[in-house]
Amino acid sequence: MKSFRFPHPLVLLTLFIILAAALSYVLPAGQFARRPNAATGREVVVPGSYERVPSTPVSPLQVAVAVPKGLADAGAVVFLIFLAGGAFTVVDQTGALRHGVDWLLRHAQGREVAVIPLVSLLFATMGALENMGEEIIALVPVLLVLMRRLGYPVLTAVAASLGAAVVGAAFSPINPFQVGIAQKLAQLPLLSAAGYRLVFLAIALVIWISGTLRHASRHRTTPDTAAQDVAAAGASRHGLVLLLLLAAFSTFAYGVVRLEWDFDQMAALFLVLGIGAGLVGGLGLTGTAEGFVAGFRDIAFSAILIGFARAIFVVLEQGHIVDTLVQGLATPLAHLPVALAALGMMGVQGALHLPVPSVSGQAVLTMPLLVPLSDLIGLPRQVTVLAYQYGAGLTELLTPTNGALMAMLAACGVRFDQWLRFAAPLYGLLLALGAAGVLLGIWLGLA
């Protein structure tokens, strides 16, 4: 019997698109009424307003059209990935990346084991601060060079970057796109229970980083030392390119955290970085253009996966069954004891994150329904926010509808089943930690 082979990412996402369309023929169409919310500046659902609407099953033609629609909806992210991929290919072709990584490893000699925790903490911090996700795909060339020079498997690049960022975001006390928007909708003070969340964040990061280190050390191979020596004549150019890269990273961090940059501004920064690096690094205009083209070609598959993942939600919206799924999953919670209802909320939020891959969109969709339910059964609102954070946020580690995850895996050459074997046990531990945080919050009457 031929051994089972896990589907190709495009096949997997296409199957999910078809499944979403099939559900539009099975589930009743329905919608909640929505109203503007002054605290968040978004439209939120009105509790108790769910009603059936005429069925709108998604036709095979609409299924096909959903893919380009998904690409269009995710256009800003897709173009960010293209331009960032092109820019880093240009930087790599100047030789500066290897030069910088070699310099780092020479100064870290004997302490290479500290690289993974440091990288993980950096990305976890960015996840906690601003829900960093798709932006990490741009850094794949740097991460791959670093891990190969250390002899670690390429999966480590995903785990120490995107994985750590997801964990940081899910347990964050300040992430504006998760806990921030959820606390606003629950009418709780921003940063309330921050100390409580920080304790669980620290434990979660110990679990994730320990798992990453364990996997990396078990699968370590002979480090890639190719092109380790750098000609002195090119060293000055490499240094200038690395300074330009550092300036770009600093501008990127400041723009995202302080200026609330969108993907368009980020993409423009990478465009400028690529052009500047090519000219400073001696590639010339033609060489720089060719570097961008090579980068576009290499990153195209990862960018396209973002659009395919988005198409799943496009189909569910066209079938008017997203609100039906929310209503069907949330209603039974009202009949459970408080502790079971809280854990049930975690499960509901995790399940809903499959069809609703936006954490902020999920908060807007679910919190106006679950907060009144919490008041009704005597569950602290802060615990309801925790259940949302841990349920929805941690699901980002596993769900194939997370376009950033699928694109990152594709860019690093890691199969989804390989990632599942690594991440699923750690996800189970983190979910248990989140459940403990929810139950302890009920016992403490967390406010």
C-alpha positions in Angstrom: 0.0 0.0 0.0 1.4 3.4 -1.0 2.2 5.5 2.0 0.0 8.6 2.6 1.4 11.8 1.3 0.2 15.1 2.9 -1.4 17.4 0.3 0.5 20.2 -1.3 -0.3 23.6 0.3 -2.2 24.8 -2.8 -4.2 21.5 -2.8 -5.0 21.8 0.9 -6.2 25.4 0.6 -8.2 24.6 -2.5 -9.9 21.8 -0.6 -10.8 24.2 2.2 -12.2 26.6 -0.4 -14.4 23.8 -1.9 -15.4 22.8 1.6 -16.5 26.3 2.4 -18.6 26.4 -0.7 -20.1 23.0 0.1 -21.1 24.3 3.6 -23.1 27.1 1.9 -25.4 24.4 0.5 -25.8 22.7 3.9 -25.9 25.4 6.5 -28.7 28.0 6.7 -27.7 31.5 5.7 -28.0 34.1 8.4 -26.7 37.4 9.6 -26.4 39.6 12.7 -27.3 43.2 12.5 -24.2 45.4 13.0 -23.6 48.9 14.3 -20.6 51.2 14.6 -18.6 51.0 17.8 -17.0 54.3 18.9 -14.3 52.6 21.0 -12.9 50.5 18.2 -14.0 52.5 15.1 -15.4 49.3 13.6 -18.8 47.8 13.0 -19.7 45.2 15.6 -22.5 42.7 15.8 -25.7 43.4 17.8 -26.4 40.6 20.3 -29.7 38.8 19.8 -30.1 40.1 16.3 -29.3 36.9 14.3 -31.9 36.1 11.7 -32.1 33.8 8.7 -31.7 35.3 5.3 -32.3 33.8 1.8 -29.9 31.0 1.0 -27.0 32.0 -1.2 -25.1 28.8 -2.1 -21.8 29.5 -3.8 -21.7 28.2 -7.3 -18.6 26.5 -8.9 -17.9 29.7 -10.9 -18.0 31.8 -7.7 -15.6 29.4 -6.1 -13.1 29.9 -9.0 -13.6 33.7 -8.9 -13.1 33.7 -5.1 -9.3 33.0 -5.6 -8.6 36.2 -7.5 -11.0 38.0 -5.1 -8.9 36.7 -2.2 -5.7 37.8 -3.9 -7.3 41.3 -4.4 -8.5 41.5 -0.8 -5.0 40.5 0.4 -3.3 42.7 -2.2 -1.5 44.9 0.2 0.1 41.9 2.0 0.9 40.2 -1.3 2.7 43.2 -2.7 4.6 43.6 0.6 5.9 40.0 0.3 6.9 40.5 -3.3 8.8 43.8 -2.7 10.4 42.6 0.5 11.4 39.3 -1.2 12.9 41.3 -4.0 14.7 43.6 -1.7 16.3 40.9 0.4 17.4 39.0 -2.7 19.2 42.2 -3.8 20.8 42.5 -0.3 21.8 38.8 -0.5 23.4 39.2 -3.9 25.7 41.9 -2.6 27.2 39.3 -0.2 26.3 41.5 2.8 24.0 39.0 4.4 26.6 36.3 4.6 29.2 38.8 5.7 26.9 40.0 8.5 26.0 36.5 9.7 29.6 35.4 9.7 30.5 38.5 11.8 27.7 37.6 14.2 28.8 34.0 14.5 32.4 34.9 15.0 31.5 37.0 18.0 29.1 34.4 19.3 31.6 31.6 19.1 30.9 29.1 21.9 27.6 30.8 22.6 25.7 29.8 19.5 23.0 28.1 21.6 21.9 31.6 22.7 21.1 32.7 19.2 17.7 30.8 19.1 16.4 32.2 22.4 17.5 35.8 21.4 15.9 35.6 18.0 12.7 34.0 19.5 12.5 36.8 22.2 12.9 39.5 19.5 10.0 38.1 17.4 7.9 37.3 20.5 8.3 41.0 21.6 7.2 42.2 18.1 4.2 39.8 18.3 3.3 41.1 21.7 3.6 44.7 20.6 1.9 44.7 17.2 0.8 41.2 16.2 3.7 40.8 13.8 2.9 38.1 11.2 3.0 38.6 7.5 5.9 41.0 7.8 8.2 38.2 9.0 8.0 36.5 5.6 10.3 39.3 4.3 13.0 38.3 6.7 13.2 34.7 5.4 16.5 35.1 3.6 18.2 36.4 6.7 16.8 33.7 8.9 17.7 30.9 6.5 21.3 32.1 6.2 21.6 32.3 10.0 20.1 28.8 10.6 22.2 27.1 7.9 25.4 28.7 9.2 24.5 27.4 12.7 23.6 23.9 11.2 20.0 24.1 12.4 17.1 22.7 10.3 15.2 25.3 8.3 12.1 24.6 10.4 13.9 26.4 13.2 13.7 29.6 11.2 9.9 29.4 11.2 9.7 28.3 14.9 12.0 31.0 16.2 10.3 33.8 14.2 6.7 33.4 13.2 6.0 30.7 15.9 7.5 32.9 18.7 5.6 35.9 17.4 2.3 34.0 17.5 2.9 32.9 21.1 3.9 36.5 22.1 0.8 37.9 20.5 -1.6 35.3 22.0 -0.4 35.9 25.6 0.3 39.6 25.2 -1.0 42.2 27.7 -0.7 45.0 25.1 -1.3 43.6 21.6 -3.7 46.2 20.1 -5.1 43.8 17.5 -6.0 41.1 20.1 -6.2 42.0 23.7 -6.5 45.7 23.0 -9.6 45.5 20.8 -11.2 42.8 22.9 -10.8 44.8 26.1 -12.4 47.8 24.3 -15.3 45.7 23.2 -15.7 44.3 26.8 -15.5 47.8 28.2 -12.5 47.0 30.3 -9.5 49.4 30.9 -6.7 48.9 28.4 -3.7 47.1 30.1 -6.0 45.8 32.8 -4.7 42.5 34.3 -1.4 43.1 32.5 0.6 41.6 35.3 -1.4 38.4 35.2 -1.0 38.1 31.5 2.8 38.7 31.7 3.2 35.8 34.1 1.5 33.4 31.6 3.4 35.0 28.7 6.7 34.2 30.4 5.7 30.6 31.0 4.4 30.3 27.4 7.7 31.6 26.0 9.7 29.1 28.1 7.6 26.3 26.7 7.9 27.4 23.1 11.6 28.3 23.1 12.5 25.1 25.0 10.7 23.1 22.3 12.4 25.0 19.5 15.8 24.5 21.1 15.1 20.8 21.6 14.1 20.2 18.0 17.0 22.3 16.7 19.6 20.5 18.7 18.2 17.0 17.8 18.3 17.8 14.1 21.5 19.8 13.9 23.9 19.0 11.1 27.3 20.2 9.9 27.0 24.0 9.6 27.1 25.5 6.1 30.4 27.4 5.8 30.2 28.2 2.1 31.4 31.6 1.2 32.5 32.3 4.7 35.6 34.3 3.8 35.0 37.8 2.6 37.3 39.6 0.4 38.7 42.7 2.1 37.9 44.8 -1.0 34.2 44.1 -0.6 34.1 44.4 3.2 33.5 48.2 3.1 30.6 47.8 0.7 29.1 45.0 2.8 29.4 47.2 5.9 27.5 50.0 4.2 24.8 47.7 3.0 24.4 46.3 6.5 24.2 49.8 7.9 21.4 50.5 5.4 19.7 47.3 6.4 19.9 48.3 10.1 18.5 51.7 9.3 15.6 50.1 7.4 14.8 47.7 10.3 14.9 50.7 12.7 12.6 52.7 10.5 10.3 49.6 10.1 10.0 49.1 13.8 9.3 52.8 14.5 6.8 53.1 11.7 4.9 50.0 12.7 4.8 50.6 16.5 4.6 54.4 16.6 3.3 55.6 13.3 0.8 52.7 12.8 2.1 52.0 9.3 0.0 49.8 7.0 1.4 47.3 4.6 1.7 49.9 1.8 4.2 51.9 3.8 6.1 48.8 4.8 6.3 47.7 1.1 7.6 51.1 0.1 10.3 50.9 2.7 11.5 47.6 1.3 11.5 48.9 -2.2 13.7 51.8 -1.2 15.9 49.3 0.8 16.4 47.1 -2.2 17.3 49.9 -4.6 19.7 51.5 -2.1 21.3 48.2 -1.2 21.9 47.3 -4.9 23.5 50.6 -5.7 25.6 50.8 -2.5 26.5 47.1 -2.9 27.9 47.6 -6.4 25.2 45.8 -8.4 24.3 48.8 -10.5 20.9 49.6 -11.9 20.7 46.5 -14.1 22.0 44.1 -11.4 19.6 45.6 -8.9 16.7 45.1 -11.2 17.7 41.5 -11.9 18.0 40.9 -8.2 14.4 42.1 -7.7 13.2 39.9 -10.5 14.9 36.9 -9.0 13.3 37.7 -5.6 9.9 38.1 -7.2 10.3 34.7 -8.8 11.4 33.0 -5.6 8.7 34.5 -3.3 5.8 34.2 -5.7 4.5 30.9 -4.4 4.5 32.2 -0.8 2.6 35.4 -1.8 0.0 33.5 -3.8 -0.8 31.3 -0.8 -1.9 34.4 1.1 -4.6 35.0 -1.5 -5.7 31.3 -1.5 -6.1 31.4 2.3 -8.1 34.6 2.1 -10.4 33.1 -0.6 -11.8 30.7 2.1 -13.3 33.6 4.0 -14.5 35.2 0.8 -16.5 32.1 0.0 -18.0 31.8 3.5 -19.0 35.5 3.3 -20.7 35.0 -0.1 -22.6 32.1 1.4 -23.7 34.2 4.4 -22.7 31.4 6.8 -20.0 33.0 8.9 -22.6 34.4 11.3 -24.4 31.1 11.3 -21.3 29.3 12.4 -20.8 31.9 15.2 -24.4 31.6 16.4 -24.3 27.8 16.3 -21.1 27.5 18.3 -21.8 30.3 20.9 -25.5 29.5 21.8 -24.9 26.2 23.7 -22.4 28.0 26.1 -25.3 29.6 27.9 -26.4 26.2 29.3 -23.0 25.2 30.8 -21.6 25.8 34.3 -19.3 28.8 34.5 -15.9 27.0 34.4 -17.1 24.8 31.5 -18.5 27.8 29.7 -15.2 29.6 29.9 -13.3 26.6 28.6 -16.0 26.2 25.9 -15.4 29.8 24.9 -11.7 28.9 24.3 -12.8 26.0 22.1 -15.3 28.1 20.2 -12.8 30.8 19.6 -10.3 28.2 18.4 -12.8 26.5 16.1 -14.0 29.9 14.7 -10.4 30.9 13.8 -10.4 28.3 11.1 -13.1 30.2 9.0 -12.2 33.6 10.4 -8.4 33.9 10.2 -8.3 37.6 11.3 -7.9 37.9 15.0 -9.2 41.5 15.1 -12.1 40.5 12.8 -12.9 37.6 15.1 -12.9 39.9 18.2 -15.4 42.3 16.5 -17.5 39.3 15.5 -17.6 37.3 18.8 -16.9 39.6 21.8 -20.2 41.6 21.5 -22.0 38.2 21.8 -19.9 36.6 24.5 -19.6 39.5 26.8 -23.4 39.8 27.5 -23.4 36.0 27.9 -20.6 36.2 30.4 -22.5 38.7 32.5 -25.6 36.5 32.4 -23.7 33.4 33.8 -21.4 35.3 36.2 -18.2 34.9 34.2 -15.7 37.8 34.7 -15.3 39.8 31.4 -11.6 39.7 31.7 -11.7 35.9 31.6 -13.9 36.1 28.5 -11.1 38.2 26.9 -8.5 35.6 28.0 -10.6 32.8 26.4 -10.6 34.8 23.2 -6.9 35.5 23.3 -5.8 31.9 24.0 -8.4 30.2 21.8 -8.1 32.3 18.7 -4.5 33.5 19.1 -2.9 30.1 19.6 -4.8 28.5 16.7 -2.6 30.7 14.5 0.1 28.1 15.1 -1.8 25.3 13.3 -4.6 26.5 11.0 -3.9 26.2 7.3 -6.2 29.2 6.8 -3.4 31.4 8.4 -1.9 32.7 5.2 1.2 34.0 6.9 2.0 30.6 8.3 1.5 28.8 5.0 3.5 31.4 3.1 6.3 31.3 5.7 6.5 27.5 5.5 6.6 27.6 1.7 9.3 30.3 1.7 11.4 28.1 4.0 10.7 24.9 2.2 9.0 23.3 5.2 6.1 20.9 4.6 2.9 21.6 6.5 2.9 18.0 8.0 6.5 18.6 9.2 5.3 21.7 10.9 2.3 20.0 12.5 4.5 17.2 14.0 6.7 19.9 15.6 4.1 22.4 16.6 1.1 20.3 17.7 2.6 19.0 20.9 3.7 22.5 21.9 0.3 23.8 21.0 -1.3 21.3 23.3 0.9 22.4 26.2 0.2 26.1 25.5 -3.5 25.4 25.2 -3.4 23.7 28.6 -1.5 26.7 30.0 -4.2 29.0 28.6 -7.0 26.8 30.1 -5.2 27.0 33.5 -5.0 30.8 33.1 -8.8 30.9 32.4 -9.7 28.7 35.4 -7.4 30.6 37.7 -8.8 33.8 36.5 -12.3 32.6 37.5 -11.1 31.6 40.9 -9.4 34.9 41.5 -12.4 36.9 40.1 -10.0 38.6 37.6 -11.2 42.0 36.7 
